[in-house]
Every structure is written in C-alpha cells, then in structure tokens.
Amino acid sequence: AELDRALAIDPTIVGVNNRNLKTFDVDIDNTARLRARIPAGIAVVGESGIRTTDDVTRMAAMGCDAILVGETFCKLPQKERGKAVRTFVEAGEEQD
C-alpha cells in the first residue's frame, strides 16, 4: 500500500525501510520483495537493519542504488566509525 502511494507520484527515488515501525522487527529481505515492484529508472535506497558488510553486499545484489546505515555506526566507539564506514563503502563498491 505504501509503495503504491509512493509510485503514484512518479518518484525518482524510493526508500525501502526494512524495519517494521509497529513491531520494530527488521527483515532486510523486505527490500528484495519490494525492489521487484519498483520500475527501472527509480533509484532505490535500502534502509535499516544493515549491520555487516555481508548485508551491504546483499543490498547491492538486490539492486539497491544506496543504503541508509545509522544505528550500526552510532553504536561503535567514535574512533572506530570512520574505518567501519570505509569498510561498508568498499563492500558496496565491490558489487559495481
């Protein structure tokens, strides 16, 4: 229902939240299920639940153009965040 409303306004980008905002359960396969319904030419952002470089690789394989990662980096000590971001970026670039 939400995806149908989003597609009705002819977007150039769509974010797919992998977190159920009612239960807070996370299922990153939600992106794969919805990605199949998003027409080519619309950028797709996989959001929430991305915790590892394997998750980054999966998001890229699902056809995501970008990902939104927040909690994973925020939970790290400040001095480790830069390295973690670089590692995630490198994992995504390997899929290009």
C-alpha atoms as an extended CHARMM CRD file, in Angstrom:
* protein
*
        96  EXT
         1         1  ALA       CA              0.0000000000        0.0000000000        0.0000000000  PROA      1               0.0000000000
         2         2  GLU       CA              2.7410000000        2.4910000000        0.9190000000  PROA      2               0.0000000000
         3         3  LEU       CA              4.7970000000        1.5600000000       -2.1310000000  PROA      3               0.0000000000
         4         4  ASP       CA              1.7670000000        2.0240000000       -4.3790000000  PROA      4               0.0000000000
         5         5  ARG       CA              1.2470000000        5.5250000000       -2.9500000000  PROA      5               0.0000000000
         6         6  ALA       CA              4.9100000000        6.3600000000       -3.4450000000  PROA      6               0.0000000000
         7         7  LEU       CA              4.9490000000        5.1200000000       -7.0450000000  PROA      7               0.0000000000
         8         8  ALA       CA              1.7780000000        7.0860000000       -7.8280000000  PROA      8               0.0000000000
         9         9  ILE       CA              3.6900000000       10.3680000000       -7.5470000000  PROA      9               0.0000000000
        10        10  ASP       CA              6.2890000000        9.3110000000      -10.1530000000  PROA      10              0.0000000000
        11        11  PRO       CA              9.3250000000        9.4560000000       -7.8400000000  PROA      11              0.0000000000
        12        12  THR       CA             12.9570000000        9.4750000000       -8.8830000000  PROA      12              0.0000000000
        13        13  ILE       CA             13.9840000000        7.7540000000       -5.6480000000  PROA      13              0.0000000000
        14        14  VAL       CA             12.2620000000        5.3750000000       -3.2090000000  PROA      14              0.0000000000
        15        15  GLY       CA             13.4510000000        4.3460000000        0.2530000000  PROA      15              0.0000000000
        16        16  VAL       CA             12.5550000000        0.8650000000        1.4570000000  PROA      16              0.0000000000
        17        17  ASN       CA             12.5230000000        0.5840000000        5.2400000000  PROA      17              0.0000000000
        18        18  ASN       CA             13.4720000000       -2.8690000000        6.4600000000  PROA      18              0.0000000000
        19        19  ARG       CA             12.2270000000       -2.0800000000        9.9600000000  PROA      19              0.0000000000
        20        20  ASN       CA              8.5660000000       -2.6520000000       10.7380000000  PROA      20              0.0000000000
        21        21  LEU       CA              7.7060000000        0.5620000000       12.5590000000  PROA      21              0.0000000000
        22        22  LYS       CA              4.8910000000       -1.1100000000       14.5020000000  PROA      22              0.0000000000
        23        23  THR       CA              6.9190000000       -4.0210000000       15.8980000000  PROA      23              0.0000000000
        24        24  PHE       CA             10.4810000000       -2.7400000000       15.2560000000  PROA      24              0.0000000000
        25        25  ASP       CA             11.3490000000       -6.1470000000       13.7840000000  PROA      25              0.0000000000
        26        26  VAL       CA             13.9240000000       -5.9640000000       10.9990000000  PROA      26              0.0000000000
        27        27  ASP       CA             13.8580000000       -8.0420000000        7.8140000000  PROA      27              0.0000000000
        28        28  ILE       CA             16.3110000000       -6.9220000000        5.1430000000  PROA      28              0.0000000000
        29        29  ASP       CA             14.6090000000       -9.2190000000        2.6570000000  PROA      29              0.0000000000
        30        30  ASN       CA             11.8240000000       -6.6360000000        2.6620000000  PROA      30              0.0000000000
        31        31  THR       CA             13.9870000000       -4.6720000000        0.2420000000  PROA      31              0.0000000000
        32        32  ALA       CA             14.2090000000       -7.6370000000       -2.1350000000  PROA      32              0.0000000000
        33        33  ARG       CA             10.4480000000       -8.1760000000       -2.0650000000  PROA      33              0.0000000000
        34        34  LEU       CA              9.6480000000       -4.5450000000       -2.7960000000  PROA      34              0.0000000000
        35        35  ARG       CA             12.5770000000       -3.9180000000       -5.1760000000  PROA      35              0.0000000000
        36        36  ALA       CA             10.9660000000       -6.2940000000       -7.6470000000  PROA      36              0.0000000000
        37        37  ARG       CA              7.9500000000       -3.9610000000       -7.8400000000  PROA      37              0.0000000000
        38        38  ILE       CA              9.9080000000       -0.7360000000       -8.3490000000  PROA      38              0.0000000000
        39        39  PRO       CA             10.3470000000        0.1880000000      -12.0190000000  PROA      39              0.0000000000
        40        40  ALA       CA             13.7820000000        0.5720000000      -13.5510000000  PROA      40              0.0000000000
        41        41  GLY       CA             14.9590000000        4.1540000000      -13.5450000000  PROA      41              0.0000000000
        42        42  ILE       CA             13.8490000000        4.8060000000       -9.9740000000  PROA      42              0.0000000000
        43        43  ALA       CA             16.7410000000        4.8450000000       -7.5040000000  PROA      43              0.0000000000
        44        44  VAL       CA             16.2200000000        2.5130000000       -4.5480000000  PROA      44              0.0000000000
        45        45  VAL       CA             17.6090000000        3.0830000000       -1.0510000000  PROA      45              0.0000000000
        46        46  GLY       CA             17.6750000000        0.1230000000        1.3410000000  PROA      46              0.0000000000
        47        47  GLU       CA             17.0750000000        1.4470000000        4.8510000000  PROA      47              0.0000000000
        48        48  SER       CA             17.5390000000       -0.0430000000        8.3250000000  PROA      48              0.0000000000
        49        49  GLY       CA             18.9020000000       -3.3130000000        9.6260000000  PROA      49              0.0000000000
        50        50  ILE       CA             22.1500000000       -3.1310000000        7.6790000000  PROA      50              0.0000000000
        51        51  ARG       CA             24.7130000000       -4.3150000000       10.2060000000  PROA      51              0.0000000000
        52        52  THR       CA             27.5010000000       -6.1040000000        8.3210000000  PROA      52              0.0000000000
        53        53  THR       CA             29.4280000000       -5.9610000000        5.0700000000  PROA      53              0.0000000000
        54        54  ASP       CA             27.5090000000       -9.0890000000        4.0460000000  PROA      54              0.0000000000
        55        55  ASP       CA             24.3140000000       -7.0500000000        4.4310000000  PROA      55              0.0000000000
        56        56  VAL       CA             25.8370000000       -4.3370000000        2.2230000000  PROA      56              0.0000000000
        57        57  THR       CA             26.6850000000       -6.9440000000       -0.4090000000  PROA      57              0.0000000000
        58        58  ARG       CA             23.1440000000       -8.3520000000       -0.2380000000  PROA      58              0.0000000000
        59        59  MET       CA             21.6320000000       -4.8870000000       -0.6500000000  PROA      59              0.0000000000
        60        60  ALA       CA             23.7790000000       -4.2710000000       -3.7240000000  PROA      60              0.0000000000
        61        61  ALA       CA             22.8240000000       -7.6700000000       -5.1550000000  PROA      61              0.0000000000
        62        62  MET       CA             19.1500000000       -6.7840000000       -4.6270000000  PROA      62              0.0000000000
        63        63  GLY       CA             19.6220000000       -3.7790000000       -6.8670000000  PROA      63              0.0000000000
        64        64  CYS       CA             19.8690000000       -1.0220000000       -4.2850000000  PROA      64              0.0000000000
        65        65  ASP       CA             21.4600000000        2.1610000000       -5.5320000000  PROA      65              0.0000000000
        66        66  ALA       CA             22.2280000000        3.3100000000       -1.9860000000  PROA      66              0.0000000000
        67        67  ILE       CA             21.7990000000        2.2330000000        1.6120000000  PROA      67              0.0000000000
        68        68  LEU       CA             20.9950000000        4.0790000000        4.8080000000  PROA      68              0.0000000000
        69        69  VAL       CA             23.0280000000        2.9410000000        7.7920000000  PROA      69              0.0000000000
        70        70  GLY       CA             22.7210000000        4.6830000000       11.1190000000  PROA      70              0.0000000000
        71        71  GLU       CA             22.3970000000        2.5970000000       14.2550000000  PROA      71              0.0000000000
        72        72  THR       CA             25.2710000000        0.2810000000       13.3390000000  PROA      72              0.0000000000
        73        73  PHE       CA             27.7420000000        3.1570000000       13.1880000000  PROA      73              0.0000000000
        74        74  CYS       CA             26.2700000000        5.0730000000       16.1200000000  PROA      74              0.0000000000
        75        75  LYS       CA             26.7970000000        2.1040000000       18.4360000000  PROA      75              0.0000000000
        76        76  LEU       CA             30.5180000000        1.9970000000       17.6370000000  PROA      76              0.0000000000
        77        77  PRO       CA             33.0960000000        3.9600000000       19.5970000000  PROA      77              0.0000000000
        78        78  GLN       CA             33.7910000000        7.2740000000       17.8300000000  PROA      78              0.0000000000
        79        79  LYS       CA             37.3320000000        6.2650000000       16.8480000000  PROA      79              0.0000000000
        80        80  GLU       CA             36.0740000000        3.1440000000       15.0100000000  PROA      80              0.0000000000
        81        81  ARG       CA             33.3450000000        4.7800000000       12.9390000000  PROA      81              0.0000000000
        82        82  GLY       CA             35.4820000000        6.0630000000       10.0620000000  PROA      82              0.0000000000
        83        83  LYS       CA             37.0430000000        2.6650000000        9.4490000000  PROA      83              0.0000000000
        84        84  ALA       CA             33.6320000000        0.9800000000        9.6040000000  PROA      84              0.0000000000
        85        85  VAL       CA             32.1790000000        3.4160000000        7.0570000000  PROA      85              0.0000000000
        86        86  ARG       CA             35.1230000000        2.8160000000        4.7010000000  PROA      86              0.0000000000
        87        87  THR       CA             34.6730000000       -0.9510000000        5.0490000000  PROA      87              0.0000000000
        88        88  PHE       CA             30.9740000000       -0.6740000000        4.1660000000  PROA      88              0.0000000000
        89        89  VAL       CA             31.7180000000        1.5800000000        1.1810000000  PROA      89              0.0000000000
        90        90  GLU       CA             34.3440000000       -0.8490000000       -0.0900000000  PROA      90              0.0000000000
        91        91  ALA       CA             31.8940000000       -3.7550000000        0.2270000000  PROA      91              0.0000000000
        92        92  GLY       CA             29.3800000000       -1.8280000000       -1.8680000000  PROA      92              0.0000000000
        93        93  GLU       CA             31.9590000000       -0.8360000000       -4.4690000000  PROA      93              0.0000000000
        94        94  GLU       CA             32.9560000000       -4.4740000000       -4.9540000000  PROA      94              0.0000000000
        95        95  GLN       CA             29.4700000000       -5.0550000000       -6.3490000000  PROA      95              0.0000000000
        96        96  ASP       CA             29.7660000000       -2.3670000000       -9.0560000000  PROA      96              0.0000000000
